[in-house]
């Protein structure tokens, strides 16, 4: 059964998530906040893919997120 996006964000606040972005980058980090537009902040974020790098705290615009998965 599908979970509503805002409910999923609420349930996974302060937990590890993985985001697939429109440009095919994968970000992993701890979901530390979000707003009504699904803009998100991740703590201890890392980019995984062709390039692997630690990003620290990042703010992601909700319209750039294709998929959110929990860890």
N, C-alpha and C positions, 0 to 999 in steps of 0.2 A: 504494500500500500504506500502511495506517495505521501511524503511529508511536506507540509507547506513551508516555503523557504524561511519566513520569519520565525516560525516555531522551531525549525531546525537550528537556526542561528542562536536562538534563546537557549535551547537545550545544550548547545555545544560551546557556550561562552566559557572561556578559560580552559578549553580543551584543545588538543592538537587537531588541526584541519589541513587539508590539501586543496589548493585552488588551481583549476585549469583556466588560464587566461585566453582571451581572443587571439593573442599572438602565439599561442601554443606553448607558452612558458608554464612551468609548474612551480608553484610556491607552496612551501610547507611552513607552518608556524602555529603559535598559540593564538586563538581568536580572543582578542582582548576587548573588542568593542565593535559596534555596528550602529547604523541609523536606519531610518525609515526608507531610505533609498538603496539599502543594502551595501552602502559603502562600509568597508571593514578595516579594522586595524589588527595587524598581526604582530605579536612579539616574537623575538628570536626567529625571524623569517629567514628561510633559505631558498634559493632558486635551484631547482634540480632539472637537469636536462643536458643539453650539449655543454653548457657552462654551469658549473656548480660553484655557488658563492654564498657567503653569509651576508645577509642584508640588515639584520637587526630589526628595529621597529619600522614597519611600513604601513602606509595607508593605501588601500586599494579601492578604486572607484567601482561601485557595484555593476555598472554597465559593461565593465571589462571582464567580468567573471562569467565563464561558460558553465563550470561545474564545481560544486563543493562536495568534498568527501571527508568523512571523519576518520581518524586514526584509532 
